[in-house]
C-alpha cells in the first residue's frame, strides 16, 4: 500500500500564520477587528446608554432650568441676553442654550427634546474618544476598549444622560486634544485647537481651555514652545478665541445686568478660591474616584502605569498623561469641588483602561468580544431601567409643580413669587419649563408687579398673604403651590376648580 505523506502548510500559509496575532486567530475577535464594525458597535451602545429612557422622568433642578432658558430663547428670539423666568441668567456661557433652542424650534419643547441634544453629544463623545485614541496610540484594541469603558463608567452615565452641559464641553475638549497632538508636527493644527477652545469656552467656560494647557506642555516637552507660540497659526487661533469669547463677554457686560461680577466673581473666583458650601480638601477627588470609579479603577491604575512606561517613546502616552495631570491638578487646586467636574477626566481614565485591556488581549484574545457582551448587557440594563430614581418627597414636589404648570392659561401674564423661584426646592425651574406661557419673577410676593388680571404662582404657605394683599382668589392649590388670580384684566381661565381653604384639605 502506498503511504500518503502529510503535507504541511505552504510557504505563503506559514507566513500568514506567523503574522497572525492571537486576536485574529480567536473566533469572534476577527470580525471585531473591522473599524466599521467597531464604530457601529460604539454608536449603537452609546445611543442606548445616552438616549434610552431619558424622558421617563420629568425634568427638575438644574436640567429643568437649562431647558427653560433654551425654551425662552426659542420663544422670544432673544439669543444674546439669557433669562430664566424673566431674570437675567449669568452663570453659564450660551452655546448649550443656543443649540437646545434650535432643537426646540424644530421639534418643540418637551422632556425628550430637551434631553435629545446632550444625548446625541454623548454618542459623539464616545466616537471621538475612539477616533482620538486611534490617532494617538497604536492598536485598535486600546481605542475600542477605551470607548467601551467610557460607556460603562457610572459617572459618565449619570452626567451624560439628561440635560447637562458635560457632553457638549467634552466633545470640544476631545477635538482640542486631537489638535494638540497634531500641532506637535503640524503648526496649522493650532487653528483647530483655537476653534476647540472657543467652542469649549462658550460651552462651559474655563474647562474648555484644558486642550490649550496640554498643547503648551507638549510643546515645552518637545522643545518647540517658542516657535509654536510665535507661529502665525497660533496668533490666528488666539485672535479667534479672544474675538469670539470677548464679543460674548462684551455683550453681557454692556447689558448692565452685573454679568462680570456674577460670572467672573460669583462663579469662577468663588469656585477657585472660596468654595462656599462646596469647600473640600485637595484629595477629595481621589476619594471620589476610589468610591465611584468601579469596576474600572484597578484596570485604569494598571493602564496609567503602562502609559508612564511609554512616556519617552510615545507622544500619545505623553498626551494622555499630561491631559489627565492638567485636569486633576486644576480641579484639585480649586477650593470648590463638585463631582461633575471630574467628567473631563474620564476620557483619559478610559484610555488608560483601554491600554491595560489591550495588553490583556495578548493573553486572552477573546477579551474584546467579552467586553462587547458586557457593555451590551449594561446598555440594555440602562435602557430597561429608564430615568434615575428620585425620593418620594422630590417626586411629590415635581408632580405638584407640573400640575400647576398644566393649569396656567396661555393668554394671561404669569408671575411667580421670589420664594417659588429661589427657595428650596426651587419649583420655579419645573413650572417654568412645563408651563405653556413664559413666567416672570417678582421681587418678593408680587407687591409691585401684581397687575389686574395677572396670575401669581405662590408657595402654599404664602398663597393666603398674596391673595389678601391683591384682593385675588386662590383658584387652585396643592401641597406645594397655589395659583392666585388677581381681579380685572383680560379673560383667561385657570383650569381646575377653586381651591378650598387650607384647613379643609
Buried (B, 14 or more C-beta within 10 A) or exposed (E): EEEEEEEEEEEEEEEEEEEEBEBEEBEBBBEBBEBEEBBEBBBEBBBBBBBBBBBEBBBBBBBBBBBBBBBBBBBEEEEEBBBBBBBBBBBBBBBBBBBBBBBBBEEEBBBBBBBBBBBBBBBBBBBBBBBBBBBBBEBBBBBBBBBBBBBBBEBBBBBBBBBBBBBBBBBBBBBBBBBBBBBBEEBBBBBBBBBBBBBBBBBBBBBBBBBBBBBBBBBEBEEBBEEBEEBEBBEBBBEBBEEBBEEBBEBBBEEEBBBEEBBBEBBBEBBBEBBEEBEBEEEBBEEBBEEBBEEBBEBBBBBBEBBEEBEEEBBBBBBBBBBBBBBBEBBBEBBBBBBEBBBBBBBBBBBBBBBBBBBBBEEEBBBBBBBBEEBBEBBBEBBEEBBEEBEEEEBBBBBBBBBBBEBBBEEBBBBBBBBBBEBEBBBBBBBBBBBEBBBBBBEEBBEEBBBEBBBBBBBBEBBBEBBEBBEBBBBBBBEBBBBBBBEEBEEBEBEBEEBEEBEEE
